[in-house]
Amino acid sequence: MERREEQPGAAGAGAAPALDFTVENVEKALHQLYYDPNIENKNLAQKWLMQAQVSPQAWHFSWQLLQPNKVPEIQYFGASALHIKISRYWSDIPTDQYESLKAQLFTQITRFASGSKIVLTRLCVALASLALSMMPDAWPCAVADMVRLFQAEDSPVDGQGRCLALLELLTVLPEEFQTSRLPQYRKSLVRASLAVECGAVFPLLEQLLQQPSSPSCVRQKVLKCFSSWVQLEMPLQDCEALIQAAFAALQDSELFDSSVEAIVNAISQPDAQRYVNTLLKLIPLVLGLQDQLRQAVQNGDMETSHGICRIAVALGENHSRALLDQVEHWQSFLALVNMIMFCTGIPGHFPVNETTSSLTLTFWYTLQDDILSFEAEKQAVYQQVYRPVYFQLVDVLLHKAQFPSDEEYGFWSSDEKEQFRIYRVDISDTLMYVYEMLGAELLSNLYDKLGRLLTSSEEPYSWQHTEALLYGFQSIAETIDVNYSDVVPGLIGLIPRISISNVQLADTVMFTIGALSEWLADHPVMINSVLPLVLHALGNPELSISSVSTLKKICRECKYDLPPYAANIVAVSQDVLMKQIHKTSQCMWLMQALGFLLSALQVEEILKNLHSLISPYIQQLEKLAEEIPNPSNKLAIVHILGLLSNLFTTLDVSHHEDDHEGSELRKLPVPQGPNPVVVVLQQVFQLIQKVLSKWLNDAQVVEAVCAIFEKSVKTLLDDFAPMVPQLCEMLGRMYSTIPQASALDLTRQLVHIFAHEPAHFPPVEALFLLVTSVTLTLFQQGPRDHPDIVDSFMQLLAQALKRKPDLFLCERLDVKAVFQCAVLALKFPEAPTVKASCGFFTELLPRCGDVEPVGKVVHEDGRMLLIAVLEAIGGQASRSLMDCFADILFALNKHCFSLLSVWIKEALQSPGFPSARLSPEQKDTFSQQILRERVNKRRVKEMVKEFTLLCRGLHGTDYTADY
């Protein structure tokens, strides 16, 4: 007969009281979860079962679900429910029931020792959780007791079954400790207790691993158990015997993987470096694996070579400093380094023939850092030993970076090619790092090799070899200043001699030229050696990314030396743009390159080039503006508008200067007359308006139009002034017809740059008032479908307060409505919108004293804002946003203290507000803490984080660990 337990809250929040967590119902729900084809039913069953697991009735049905006549899925759920109850609800268990619970779990584990393995593991995890909660006081010798109980001869289970069950229990115990929800002070106590208890574990493991009669399955379990325990940071000297046994077990193919895992975990624990003598004993053991490693490489046994490499790297990478300190043992450590070098240069192409070499790269960083961290004398000694090693490493890495033959590469999958690309990037990063150790001699070394390769008449060189050497050069030149290198002129001279017959080689030639663009700016006489190569490559779609990005770098870095080549660059670029050789993003880069190039010319030249460059697009746009809107002409319009905005992003005929405050941007005056970009924009303004009139409904086209002006405004700053009135007028019409977020973002730019200038204030003010009025109307109609508009509107308001608070003095601005809309925006589910609204309030509240309408609305409606903030903190908003709400509280406290002190006390007096989980004392403490802190914003953020956890019932739980 089932006993129906009526426990308060068992049904869960909002559920019907009929939620009967009985054995029968649990079994039905499990059947539904596993076998019902309907996904909705599965989800409902899963939700119900999760409630069942945490219900008080779980103590009752769990044991019944473990009965022998149940199927493993049901037994597993019973064992899992027990684990959840013990690990999460330990405080609910009366102390007088500890022993009976322990006994019941032991009984079940013994029974399942010869049953389902997944159920056995869950029961072991449950008992491990129980042990961790009882240690050290309520169960002082938990591990020793476990060992003793399972070694008892009177058990009905055979010896091997008991042994495996005990090993499973001992394996999951440290794992459960690592993931347990124990408070920090308990964790330290239990860790210390486990460290003592390992005295009952390690001798047993040694005995089982070394006795010949132990079957393979037991020895494998022993290695996994050892691997689990060493992660509790056991003293390495205590692990010595087991590590040696694990090394011996590497010869057994069945135990190989488990042995590797155990050795690597033991060597890698942070505390291990204290035990230098043990580490020194491990070096010969690792070196002793070299024959096995070579044999594995010869036989193509990737798993074995990978495992041995992991061991060598674990010892070298984790303990290079400790081992380098043992100067008298320098030769044995050098032998280990050479073994790792063998692993780096392991034959075959990554990732198809080998996956080992990538494991070693971090080791070379670590070793270099450790050598360079020594005092001068010791460093000099080690530099002498290791510089040749690092030069050898460069050769090895460049060999590994070589592409396979074209035929072989053709068979690689796209995933393998991508892995190889990432691997080459890692090699590139390593070479760049190694430069710190080897310095300019490394560049000379690479240059000599490349020179010999390209000038040797004895044998034909492979493109792969040339490409790898260039790739090495490019890796260093990309990030290291090579301007003073004496080999770069020679390299620039060699590049045209390279016979380019292959896309990969051509790509690397392009990227190398790009990496040297800063050097070319200092040595403009050499530009002509490489520019023809780049312009020629522009016509090849396979070299699209490398050629366009290289041209962009040259145009950016060398623009003042490019006027003699400008006509040619523009002509070639126009040709490839018209032929549509490149994809959209590369076309945009190319326009940016041309913007840089044209910036250095005289205004007449710029206008002449602009005319020839963009006239075809303007004609195309005129034609498209006449057509009826459809998807294909939309793509063409967006493409043309994108080309123009990217051109105007970089076309800047004057220089920007940061002033002393660092917050304003000034420009040196342009003596040459009107800005070319403004001239062009004024010429095409009517056409853009015509396009807009047909496409106002389309956010993408509107965004593309706004992007042209936004990028021009950002680049030109004050030079954009002649366009301000007509742009403000156009934006107003656009936004009044169909509100779009991009129009608000452009308005924000105009406010930022022009609102503080008397001449431009009237049109900017008119636009600001118009978009505000339209947006407020949108709020009345229901803004929930437009979070992007609300987000941009809040950012615009914040910008207005920051740059020109006078905008809030205008009688036509309904400050009260703006305030109320912003409070409403705080309740949106979209995080960016909420952040923007919080940003608005943190700009608004400091203006209470000096902007009269702001002071008035805060006085009248500030309480409404506080209620919204407290509701959000109480649980209505995401915890990730709490810092933003804390900023509002801080601003209220700093600028409206007398009002806040009344409002917060009144608000928190309401029962159940902002959360039913709070006591009156907790609310009172919070209000006092907030009112006291008017200086330290960080402290207010901490208070809000604490308070929101209390509100959500999460305070003191593991959910707060990363918070």
N, C-alpha and C positions, 0 to 999 in steps of 0.2 A: 504494500500500500504506500503510495507516494505521500510524503508529508509536505503540504503546501505552506511554505513559510511566508507570512505576511510581514514584510519588513518595510519601514518607512523609506520612501525614495527608490524602492526596488524597480518600479516601473520606468524610472528615468524621466527627465524633464519633458513635459508635454505629452507623454505617452498615456494610453488608456490603461486603467488598472488591470485590464485583462492580460497584461504582459506576464504570463505565467512561465517562469523559468524552471520548468520541470524537465526531468530526463527525457520524457516522450517528446516534448516540444523542442528541446535542443536537438534531438536526433532528427526530427522532421526538418528543422532549419538547416542542419548539416547536409541532409539529403538534397534539399533545395539548392544549397550552395554548390555542391559538387555535380549534381546531375540535371538540374533544371536548365533547359536550353535558353530560357528567357533571361536576358541580361538584367532587366529591371528586378525580376524576382531574386536573382543572385545577389544584387546589391542590397535589396531589402533584408535578405537573410543574413548577409554579412553584418549589416548595421545592427540587427537584432542580436546576433551572436556576440558582437562586441559588448553590447549592454549586458548580455547574460554573463560574460566572463567577469565583469566587475561587480555583479550583483551579489548581495549576501548569500543568495541561494547557491552560488557557485561552490561554496564549501561542501554543500550537500550533493549536488549532481556530479561533481568532478570525480569522486571516488567510484560512483556507480558506472560512469562512462568508461572506467578502466577495467571493468569486469572482463574475464577471459572470453565470454561469448560475443563481445563487441568487435566490430571490424577496426583495423588500425586507424582509419581516419577519425572515428569517434573517440577511440582511446587517446589519440594525439590531442584532440581538442580538450579532453579531460585533463591531461597532463599540462597543457598550455595554460588552462584556466587556473590550475594550482600554482603554477609559476607566477602568473600575474597577481594573484591574491597575496602570495608570500612577498613578492618583490615590491609591490606598490602599496599594499595595505597592511604592512607588518604591524603597525600600531593598533590595528583592530583585533589582533590575536592576543587573548589573555595569556599571561606568562605561565599559568598552570597547564596550558595545553601544548607548550613547546615540545615536551618529551614525547607525548603521544603522536604529534604530527611528525616528528623525526622518525619514530618507530614505524609509522604507517608508510612513510616514504621509503625507508630501507626495505620494508617488506615488498613493496611494489617494484623497486629496482631489482631485487633478487628474483622476483617472478618474471620480469621482462628481460632478465639477462639472457634468457633463451627464447625471447619473443621478438617483437618488432623493434628494429634498431632505432627508428625515428622516435618512437614512444619512449624507449629507454633513454635516449639523449635528453628529451624534454623533462623526464623525471629527474635525471641527474642534475639538470640545470635548476630545477625546483629545489632539490636538496642542497645544491651549492648556494643558492640564494638564502635558504634557511640558515645554513652554516655561517655565511657572511653576516647575517643579521644577529646571530647569537654570539659570535666570536667577539672578544676573547673571554668575556666574563661568564656568560650563560653556557658556553661550550668551549672550555679552554683548550682541549686537545682534539679539536674536530677532525683534523686530517689523520692523526694517529689512530683515532677511533674508527674512522672509515676503513683504513688499511686493516686494522685488527678484525673488524666485523666481517670483512669480505674474505679474510684468510681463514675464517672459522671452518673447521672440517665438517660440521654437522649440517651444512647447507645442502638442500636437495639438488642444487645446480652443480654441474660438473666444474672441475677446477678451471678449465680454460674459459668457460662462460663467466665464472665469477671474476677471473683475472681481467677479462676484457671490460666487464661492467665497472670494476674498480678503476681501471685506467681511463674509461670514459668519464667517470665522476671526477677523477683527479685532473683530467684535461679541461673540463668545462669550468672548474672552480676558479682558476685565474682569469679565464675569459669573462666569466660572470662578474668578477671583481672589477675588471676594466670598464664594463658597461653599467655597473650598478649605480643606484640612485642614493648611495650612502652620503650623508653630510660629510664635509671635508674633515672634521675632527675625527669622525668614526673611520673614515677611509685610512687615515694615518695609523690609527690603532690596529685596524685589521691588516694593513700591509705589513706592519711590524710583526704581527702574530703569524702571518703566512711565511714571512722570512724565516722565522724560527721553525715552523712546521715543515719546511722543505727538508729538514733533517730526517723526517719520516718518509719522504718521497724519493729523494735522489738515490739512496742505497738500494731501494727496491727496484728502481729503474735500471741502475747499473747491473744488478743481479740478473734481471730479466733479459737485458740486452746482450750480456756476455755469456749466459749459459747456453751451450750448444743445443739443448733440447727445446728451447723456446721456438715455437712456430713463427713463421714469417708475419702472420697477422698480428701476433702479440708484439713482436719487435717493432713493427710499423707503428702500432698504437703507442709504444713506449717513446719513440722518437717524437710523435705528435704531442705527447704529454710533456716531454722535456721542453719542446719548442714553446709550449704554452706557458710553462713556469718561468723560463728565462726572461720573458717579457715583463715579469714583476721586478726586473733589475736585481737578480740574484748576483752575489759576488762571483766574478768570473773564475776565481781560483776554486770555488766550490763546484763549479761546472766542469772542471778540467777533465776528470775521468770520463764523464758522459760525452764531452766534445770529442775526446780521443776515440771513444767507442763509435761515435757517429762518423768520424773520418774512416774508421775501418769498415763501417757499413756501406760506405760509398761504392765499394766493390760489388755489392749485391744490387743488381738492376731493379729488383722489386722495392728495395729500401732507399734507392738513390734520391728520389725527390724529397722524401721525408727527412733524410739525412741532411741534404742541402738546406732545407728550410730551418732545421734545428740549429745547424752550425751558423748560418747567416744571422738568425735571431740572437743567438748567444753572443756572437762577435759584435753585433750592431748596437747592443744596449749602451746607452750613454755613459753608464758608470764603468764600463769595461776598461777604459783607458787608464784607470787607476792601477790596474794589475799588469804592470809592464812585463814582469817575469813570465806570466802566463802567455801574454801576447808574443813574447820572443819564442816561447816553446811552440807556438802555433805556426810560425813562419816555415820551419822545416816540414811540418805536416802539409801545408798548402803547396810548398815547392815540390813535395813528393807526389803531387797529383799531375805533374807536367806530362809524364808519359801517357797517363790515361787521357789527358786533354788532347795531346797530339794524335793519339790513336783515334779518338772520337772525331777529330777534324778530318783525318784521313778517310774515315769510314762514312763521313757525312752525317754523323750522329749529332744533330743540332741540340737535342735535349741535354746530352751529357756535357758538351762543350759549354753550353749556356749555364748549366748548374755550377761547373767548376769555376767559370769566370765570375759568377756571382759571389762565390766564396773568396776568391782572390781580391776582388774589388771591395768587398765588405771589410776585409782586414786592412787593405791599403787606404781606403777612403775614410774610414772612421778613425783610424789610429796613426795616420801618417806623422802627425806632430809628435806623438808619444814615441814612435819608433825612430824618427829622425833625431830625437833627443839622445838616443842611445848611440852615440858616435862610434863607440867601439864595435857596434854591430852593423856598421854602414853597408858592408858587403852583402849581408843576408837580406837587408831591406832593398838594396839595389837589385838583387836577384828577383825579389818579389815584383819590383817595378818593371823589370824586363819581362816577367811572366804576364803582367797586365798589358805591356806593350804588344806581346804576342796576341793577346785577346783583342786589342784594338785593331791590329792588322790581320785578323783572322781571314783566311782566304775566302773568296766568294763575294757576291754583290748583296749588300743589304737592300731590302729585306727578303730577297728571294732565296739566296743560298745560305744566308746566316742572319741571325738576329741578336748576336752577342756583342758586337763591337760598340753598339750605342750605349751599352751599360757602363762602359769604361770612361766616357768623356768627362763626367763630373770629377772623377778621380784626379785628372790632370789639372783641373782648376785648384782642387784642394791642395795637392802636392805643391804647386807653384805658390799659392798663398802662404803655405807653411814655411817654405824655403825663404820667401821674401820677408817673412815676419821675424826672422832671427836677427840678432845684432850683427853688425857689419862683418866682424871677423869670421863668425860661423857661417854667415850667409855666403861670404867669398869662397869658403871651402866647398860648400854644397853647390854653389854656382858652377864651380870647376867640374864637379862630378856630373851635374845634371844638365848643363847647357847642351852637351853633345846628345844627351837623351832626348831633350826637347827638339833639337834639330831633326833627330831621327823621327820623332813624333810627327813633325810637319810633313816629312816625306810619306809616312804611313797614312796620315789623314788625307793628303792629296791623292794618294793612290786609291784610298777607299771612296773618295768623292768622285772618282772617274765614272762616267757613264759606261754601261755595257755596250757591246757591238749593236749597231742599228737593228740587225736581225733579231738579236736576243731581246732588245728593248721593245721591239714590236710585239712580242708575246706577253709582255707584262700587263697585268690588269691596271685599271685606272687607280685602284686603291693602292697597289704596289708602287706605282709611279708617285702618288701623293706622299706615301711613307718615305720614299727615297728623297723627295724634295725636302721634306721636313728634316730628314737625316743630314742632308747637305747644309741646311741652315744651321743645325747644331754644330756641324764641323766648322762652318764659317765663324760662328760665335767663339768656338774654341781657339781657332787661329788668331782671331782678334785679341783674345785674352793672352795667348802665348806671346804676342808682340811685346807685352810688358816685360817679359823675361828676356827675350832675345833682341829686342830693339831693332835698329836700322839694319843690322847684319842679316835679319830675316828677309827684308826686302831685297837686299843685294843677292842673297842666296837664291831667291825666287827668280830674280831678273837674270842671273847667270845661267840658271837652268833653262829658262825660256829662250834666252839668246842662243845657247848651244843647240837647242832643239830646232830653232827656226833657221839657223845658219848652217847647220851640219848638212853636208852633201852626201854623207856616207850611206845613210839609210832613211827611207821615208818615215816621217813621224806620224803617229796616230793623232787624229783630231782630239781624242779623249784626253791625251796627255797634255796637249796645249791648253785645252779648255780648263783642266783642273788647275794648272799653274796660274792661269789668268784669274780663275775663281779665287785662288788663294790671295792674289794681289787685291782683287776687288773687295774681299772680306775685310782686309786691313784698311784699305783706302776709304771705305765707306764710313768708318767711325774714327780713325786715327788721323791726325793732321800730318799729311805727307808733303806739305808744302816745301819743307826743307830737305826732302830726300834727294840725293844726287842721282838716283836711278830712274826717277819718273820720266825725265826727258828721253832717256834711252828707251823706256817702255813705250812712250807715245810714238817714238820712231819705229819700234818693232810692230806695233799694231797693224799698220797698213800692209805689212809683209805677210800677215797671217792669211793662209788660203782658206777662205770660209766656204765650206761645202756642206754645212750642217746647221740645222736650226738651233740646237743647243749651244754650239760654239758661237754662232752669231749673236744669240741672246747674251751670252757671257761677255762677248766683246762690247756689246752695247752697254751693259750694266757697269763694266769696268770704266768705260769712257765717262759714264754718268757719275761714278764714284770719284773721278778725277776732275769734275767740273770746277771745284773751288781752286784746284791747282791751275787749271786753264785760265781762270780769271786773273791769276797772278802772273801768268806766262802767256799772254794773248797771242804771241807770235806762233804758238803751236796749235791754235784753234783750227787752222786750215788743214792740218794733218789728219784730223779726225772728223770734222764736220761733214765732209762729203760722204763718209761711211754712214753716218747717222741719217742724212737726208736720203741716201739710197735705200737704207733699211726701212724708211717710212712707207715705201711702196709695197712692202711684203706683209700681208695680213698675219703671217705666222710670227712676225717679230713685233707685233702691234704694241704690246705692253712695254717691252724693253726699249724700243726705238722712241716711242712717244715720251716715256718718262725720262729718257736720257736727253732728248731735245728740250723738254721742260726744264730740267736741271741746268743745262747749258744756258738757256735763255734767261733763267733767273739769276745765275751766278755771273754770267759774262755779258750781260745786256749792253753795257757801255762800250764793249769792244766788238759788238756784232753789227753796227750799222753798215759796214762794207758788204756784209753777207745777207742783209735783211731782205733785199728784193728776191734773192734766190730762195731763202727759207720760206717767205710768204708764198712764192709761186709753187714750190713743191707741196707745201701744206694745203694750199687751195686745191691743187690737183688731187691729192689723196682724199680730201674732204668731199669733193665733187664726185669722185669715183666710189665713194662710200666703202672704202677699204676697211675702215676701223669700226669697232663697236661703239655704242653711244658713249660709254665712260671714257674711252680713249679720245674720242672726238672732243669731249669737254676738256680733257688734259691738254690737247693740242691747242685749243682756243686759249687756255691759260698761258701756254708757252708763248703764243703770239702776242698776248697782252703784255707779258714781260718784255718781249722783243721790241714792240712798238713804243713802249714807255720811254725808251732812250733816244727816240728820233725827234727831229724838229716837228712842231705842230703841223706844218703844211704836209710834211712827209707822212705823219701819222694819219691825217685826214685822207690823203691820197690812197694810202694802203688800206685804210678802213673802207673806203669807197669800193675798191676792187674786191676786198675780202668779203664784205657783207652784202653788197648789192644783189648778188644772185639769191641770197636768202630772203632779202626784203621783197624781191620780185615774187619769190615762191610764196611768201607770207601774204602778199597782196592777193595772189590768186586764191590761196586757201581761205582768206577772209570772205571771199565772195561765195564760197561753196556752202552747201547745206551741211551742218555738223554731222559727222559720222566717225566711228572709231578710228579709221585709218588716217583721216586728215587731222584728227586730234593728236595722234602720235607725231605726225610731221610738225604740227604747230608747237607742241611741247619740246620737240627736239631743237627747232630753230630758236625758240625762246631760251632754251638751256645753253645753246652755243653763245648767244649774245650775253647772257648773264655771266658765263664763265670768262668770256673775253673781258668784260668790264670789271670782273673781280681783280684782275692783275694789271689792267691798263691804268697806270698811275704816273702822270708826268711830273709830279712833285714829290717831296720827301716828307714823311711824317716825323714829328719829334714829340717825345713825351716831355711834358713840362715838369717842373720841380715837384708838384704835388703827386704826379703819377696818375691822376684820375681824369685829366682832360687830354684830348689829342689836339695838337696844333699842326699847321702845315706851313712850310715855307711858301711864300707867294710865287705864283707862276707868272713870269714876266711876258710870256709869249702870247697872251690873249686868251680867248675863251677855251675852256677845257674841251678837248676833242670828244670825250664821252658825252658831255652835255650837248654838244653840237649834234651828235648822232641821235641821242635820245629825243631831242626836240624835233629832229627830222622824222623820226618814226613814231612819235607820240600819237598822232592821229590814227595811224595804222593799228597801233596796239589797242587804242580805244575801240576801234572797229572790230578787231578780233574779240575783245572782251564782250562787246555788246551781244555777240552770238553765243558766247561760251560762259556767260556769267553763272550758269547753273553747275558748271563743272569745276570742282575743287582743284583738280590737277592743273587745269589751264590757268585758273586764277592764281594758284600758287606759283606757277612758272612766270607769270607776269610780275607778280610781287617780288619774285626772286631777282629779276633784272634790276629793279629799282633799289631793293634792299642791299644787293651787293655793290651797286654803284654808290649808294649813300655811304656805305661802310668804307669804300675805297677813297671816294672823293672828299668826304666830310664837307667843309665849308664851300668847296668848289661846286657842290651840287646845288647851291642856293638858287640859281635862276630857275630851277625846275620845281621848287617847293610849292608855289601857288597852284600851278596846274596839276601837280601830282596830288596835292591835298584835295583839290576839287574832284579829280577822278576817283580817288579812294573813297571819298564821301558818297559819290553816286553808286559806286560798286557795292559798298557795304549796306547802303540803304535798300538796294534792290535785293541782294542776297548776302546775308552776313557770312563771312568766311574767316577762319582763324588767321590765315596768312595776311589778310588786310590789316588785322589788328597788330600783327607782329611788325609790319612795315610802319604803321602809325607809331608804334613804340620807338622805332629807330628815329623817326622824324622828331618825336618829342625829345629824345635823348640828345640829338645833335642841334636842333634849331629852336626849341621852345624858349631857351634863355636869351635868344637874340631878338631885340625889339622889332627889327625889320620883318622878321619871319613869324613873330608870335601870333599875329591875327589869323593867318590861314591855318596854322597848326592848332590854335585854340579852337577855331571853328570846327576843324576836323575832329578834335578830341571830344568836343561837346556833342557832335553829331553821332559818332560811333557809340558814345556812352548812352545817348538817348535811345538809339536803335537796340542796343544790347539790353537796356532796362526793359524795353518792350518785349524782347525775347524772353526775359525772365518771367514776365507776366503770363506769357503764352505757355510756358513750361520749358525750362532749359535743360532737362535731363538728357535729351537726345543730342546735346551739343557740348559735351565736356571739354572738347578742344577749344571752342570759342570762349567758354567760361575761363579756362586756364589762361588763354592769351589775354583776355580782358583784365583779369586780376594782375597779370604781369605789367600790362599797360598802365593800370591805375598806380601800381607801386612805382613804376618809372616816373610817372607824372609827379608823384609826391616827392621823389628823390631829386628830380631835376628842376621842377617848376611848381612848387606848392601853390603858387598864385592861381593855378588852374582851378583849385578847389575854392577859390574866393568868388568865382563867377556866379551870379544869381541864377543863371540858367542851368547850373549843375545841381541836380537833386542829390545832395550829399547823403541825405537820410535814406533814399532808395538804394544808392550805391552801397551804403553800409549794410543794409538789410540783405541785399543780394549776395554780398560777400559772406555774411553769416550763413546764408543758405548754401553757398558753395563749400563751406567747411564740412558739410554733411554729405558731399558727393562720395561715391565709392572709389572714384579714380584718384590714386595717390598724387599724380602730378598736379591735378586741379586743386586738391586740398593744400598741397605745399605752396602753390602760387597764392592761394587765398590767405594762408598764414603769413606769407611774405608781404602781402598788401597790408595786413593789420600791423605788422611790425614796423612798417613805414608810416602808417597812419597815426598810431598812438603817440609817438614822440611829437606830433604836430598839434596836440590838444591845446597847448598854450599859445602858439603863434598863428594858428589858422582858425579864426573864430567859428566858422561853420563846422569844422571838425570837432572842436571842443564841445560845441552844442550837441552834436549827434552822439558823441561818446557819453556825455552826461545823461542824455535821454535814453539811449538804447544800449549803453555799454553792458548793462546787466544781461541783456539778451546774448551778447557775445560771450560773456563769462559762462552762461548756462551751456551754450553750444560747445565751448572748450571743455568744460567739465564732463559733459555727456560723451565727448570723444575720448577723453582720458578714462572715463568709466567703462569703456568697452565698445563704443560704437565705431571707433576708428582703428585702423591697423596699428599694432604696437610700433611698427617701423616709423610712424609719423609723430611719435610722442615728443621728439626734440622740437618739432615745429610748433606744437601746441605749448610747449614749455616757453618758447620764445615769446608767444603772445602773453602768457601769464607774467613773464618777467617785465615786458613792456608796460602792461597794465599796472604792475606794482611800482614801477619806476616813475611813470608819468601820471598815474591816476590813483595814487595810494589811498587817499581818503575815501574815494568812491569804492575801490576794490575791497577795503577792509569791511565796509558795510555789506556789499553784495555777496562776498564769499561766505560770510557767516550766515546770511539769510538763505542763500542757495543750499548750503550743506545741512541746514536744519530740516529740510524736507526728508521725511522717512524714505529709505530705499534709494535716495539720490546721492551720487550718480550710480550707485550699485547697491543691491540688497545685501551684498557680502560684507559691507563695512559697518563697524561699530561707531557710535557717536564719538568715542574717544579717538579713534583713528582719523575721523574726519576733522576733529578739532585740532589734532596734532598737525595734520597736513596744512590746514589754513594758517596756523601759527607759524609753521616753518616757511611757507610761501611769503607771508607778510614780513617776516624778519629779514629775508634775503633780497636786498635791493642792489647788490654790487656784483655778486658772483653768479653769472649766468649758468656756468657748468653745474653749480650746486643745485640750482632750480631744476635743471634737466635730470639730475640724479633723483631729486625728490619726486618728480613726475613719474619717472620710471618705476620707482618703488610703489607709488600710489596706484599706478595702473595695474601692477601685478596683484596688489591687494584687491582691487576692484574686480579683477578677472579670476580670483581664486587661485592664482599661480604662484603667489609668493612662497619662496622656500622650496619650490619643486624643481625637478631637473629641466623643465621647460625654460627656466630662466638662465641656464648655463651660458648660452651664447648671447645673452641680451645685455 
